[in-house]
Amino acid sequence: MARAATAGFLALALSAGAATAAPESKDPIKVTLHDWTGQLITARIMGETLKKAGYNVDYVQADYLAQFAGMRTGDLHVAMEVWATTAKDAMDEAIAAGGVENVGETGMQAIEDWWFPEYMKEKCPGLPDWTALKACAEVFSTPETAPKGRYLGGPVTWGGFDEERVAALDLPFEVVHAGTDAAMFAELQSAYDRKAPILLWIYAPHWAPIKFKGEWVKFPPYEKACYEDPAWGVNKDAKYDCAKPRGPIYKAVWTGVKDKWPGAYKAIKAYTFDNEEIGALAAKVDLDGQKVEAVVDDWMAKNEDRWKKWLQ
């Protein structure tokens, strides 16, 4: 009977895959959280998946760019969204310094740049070409910025070189940073409903470029030299005189994860999502008023086969 029970247990463990394997360490895996809805969902889906496998997981609020310093020392362990558009340089510097590893693409593709509603083309002829902004900046002004236009940037922690871009391209605009992701999109919703002027940072994956009809401003195409060599581009004395880069969204981990929690390391590498999925999940939070935790729990319940494959 003992042998039969043991055999049955082993068969059950093997059929369930890595989700039933004992975690290699009971120490908590610290997953970083930032200040936009899609990332909160991404991080929590990964964290809850690791919990299903028996790992202890802590969610830690962290500055988007400064998180790499914590990862280098092993105080933070997992970053589920490192956008090529704004954080790849910071990640690459941390990798070169030691302690951080890029564990691959999430499957999502990042776009972040200046965006305007379609109705603004009537008020600013020439859009989406960036040079049109020189002639019609006042159309985008507010009492606080007039006669300069107002560009609503993302929270300061996102980076993005918007002030540098304004200076390099000699745009008569002031950059005003939104306090939070939610505040930025609330302002967009208000302006859009009133057909009021607005120019702001929009990114994808997100529900906004699906819900609202508009376009990204067409700046000179991004090249790496634009961010490194002032002689590149239309302004021979300044960097950042181009569009923001576009590219993959990566996952990064503390280099010690591979040895301390090898099963979790494999699951993090296996994790994939696409823009449409995350945009739809974020809409449930931002538009339907659901809690991030509830949206993730619902996704986990409906996609068991998928997250279990990450654990195999």
N, C-alpha and C positions, 0 to 999 in steps of 0.2 A: 504493500500500500504506500509505504514511504517513497519507494522508487517511482511508483506511478504518479504520486503527487508531485514529486520533483520534476518528472518528465513533463507533466501537464503545465507546471509553472514555467518551465523553460520554453515550451511551445508557445504559451501565451505571450511571454516576453518577446520572443522572436517575431511573432505575428504583429505585435504592436509597434515594433521598430524601436528607434532610439528614444521615443517618448517615454518609455518605461525604464530606460537605463538609469542607474543611479548617477546623479550629477557628480562630477569629479571634485568639486569643492562646494561647500555650503556658504562660502563668502558671497555676498551680494554682487551681482553684475550691475554696474551703474550705467544706465541708459540715459543719455542727455535729452532734455526737452528744451524747445526754443519757443518763439513767440508767433508762430503761424499755425493755423489749424491743420493743414495737411501733414506737417511734420509731427504734430502731437499724435495724430492718428497712426502715422508710419511707425513712430517709436513705440507706441503702445501695442500695436499688432505684434511687433517683434518681441517686446517684453512679455506679453501674455503668452505667446508661443513658447518662449523659454520657460515660463512658469509651468506650462503644461508638461514639460519634460522634467520638472522637479527642481529647476534652478531657482535660487532666490534672486529677485530683481528689485532694484531701487530705481525710481525715476528721479532724476536730478535736474532742476532748472539750471541752465547754463547759458552764458553768452555765446552766441553763434560762432564768433571768430576766436574768442579767448578760450573756448573749450579745449583747443588742442594743447594748450599748456597743461591743463589738468590730465589730459590723456597721456602726455609724455611721461608724467610722473606716476601714472597708474592710479590716480585718484578718480578718474573717469575712464569708462571702458568702451562704450559703444556710441557712435554717432551715426544715425540712420539716414541723414540727408546732408550731404556735402555737395553744394551746387557748384558746378564748373563755372557758372556765371559770376559768383561772388566769393567763394571760399576755397577754390582749388589751390590758389597760391599759398594761402595760409596752411592748408593741409600739406602741400608739397614741402614747404619749409619745415614743418614739424617732422615729416618723414625723413628729410635729410638730416635733421638734428638728432633723430633717434627716438624711439618710443611709440611711434604711430605707424600704422599700416593701412594702406588703401586695400580694402577687400573686394573691390569690384563695383560695377554699376548696379543700380537698383532696377533698371529697366525704364525709369522715367527720364524724360528729356527736359532740360530747363530752358525757359525763356524768361528774361526779366529785362524790362526796359520802359521807356517813357511811352505812355498810352493816352489816347484821347477818344471820346465818344464820336461817333460818325457825324453827329449833328454839328460838331465844331468845324467841319470843312466849309460850311457856309460862312462862318464868322472869321475863318482864317484860310483864305484861298491859298492853294499851294501845298497844303498838308496832303500826304504824310511826310513830304520832304522837309528835313530839319531846317533848311534855310528859311522856310516860311515863318518860322517862329521869331526871326529877327524883326520882321515887319509887323507882326500882329501880337507881340508880347502883351500889350496893354489889354487885349481882349481877355487874357487869362489873369489879369491883375485882380487884387483885392484891395480894400482900403489900406491894409497894412503894407502892401508891397508896391502899390501904384507909384509911378507909371510902369514899374517892372512887372512882368508876369509872375505868377506863382506856380511853382512845381511842387506837388505833394509827394515827397519821398517816403520810403519805408522807414521803420524805426532805425535809429542811428546804428544799432548793433548789426544791421544787415550789411554795412559797408556799401559798395557800389560805385564810389567815386563820382557822385552826382555833382558836388560842388566843383570838383576838378574839371568835369566835363563842361559845366557852364562857363567856367573861366577860359578853358582852352578854346572853346568855340565862340567865345565872346557873345554869349546869349544874354539878353537883357531880362534875366529871370532870377528870382530868389528861391532857394531850396528851403522848404519848410518840411520838417520830418514829422510824420504821424507818430503818435505815442505808442500805438499798438496796431497790429494787423487788423483787428476788428474795427478800430476807429477809422482807419484808412478806407475800408470798404463801406462803412456806414456813410462816410462823406461822399463816396462815389455814388451810392444809391440815392442819396438826397439830391445831388446835383443832376443825376440822370433823370430822375422823376420830374425835375423842374426845367430840364434842358438848359441848365446853367453851365457856364464855362468851367472846365476842370481838365487838368493835365497832371497825370500821376503815374506812379510806379505800379505796373500790373505784371503779374507773373503767371506762368503756367508750369506745372499742373495746378489748376485752380478752376473754380466754377465761374469766376468773373468774366473771362474772355468768351465764355459760352453764353452766359446770360445776357451780357451787354454787347451791343453792336458798336464796334470801334476798331481802331488800328493802332499798331505800334508806330512811333515816329521812325522814319528811315534816316538814320545817321550814316556817316561813312562806314562801310563794312568793317567789322572788327578784324584786326590781325594782332598777333602777340606783340609785334613791334610797337603798336600803338600805346601799349601800357608800359613799354620799357625804353623807347627811344624818342625823345622829343622831336628829332628831325623827321620822324615819320608823320605823314598826314598833312592836313591843311594848315595847321599851326606848327611851324618849324621850331618853336620855342617851348612847346608844352606837350605833355603826355595826355592821354585820355580824350583825344579829339576824334572819337569814333563811337560806334555802338558798343553796347556791352556784349561780352561773349555769349555764345549759346553752346550747350553741350550736355553731357550726362549728369545725372545726380548720383553721387557715389556713396558708399558705406565705408566708414573708417573705424578702426578699433585700436586700443592699446595693444602693443605687440605681445604683451604677456597673456592675452586672452587665449591665444593658440595653444599654449602649454597648460594653463591653469584650468580652462574650460573648453577642451577640444571639441566636445559635442556641440556646445553653443557656438563656437567659432564656425563650424561647418554649417549650422543652421543660418547664421548671419550671412555667410557667403551665398547660400542657396536662395535667400529671400529675393523675390522680384515682384514688382508692381508696374502698372503703366499709368500714364497721365489721366486717362479717362476714369479709371477706377478711383484714384485718389481724389480727383475733382468731384466725383459723385458723392463720395463719402464726406468730403469737406462741406459740401452743400447741405447735407443732413444736419450738420452742426450749425453752420453760419446762417442758413436760410430757414431751416425747419425748427431750429431751436433745441435740437437734441444734445445731450451731453456726449462728450468725446468717449467716455467710458461705455455708454450705452451703444453707441455706433460700433465701437470695436467689439464689444461682446456679441452683438448681433452678427457682425461679419464672421467672427470666430465660429459661432454656432452654425452658420450656413456654409462655411468653407473648410470644414474639418479635413477633408481629403487633401486640400491644398497645403495647409500649414503643417500637416503631419509629414508631407513629403520633404519639407525643409529640415525636419528632424531626423530623417533617415540617413 
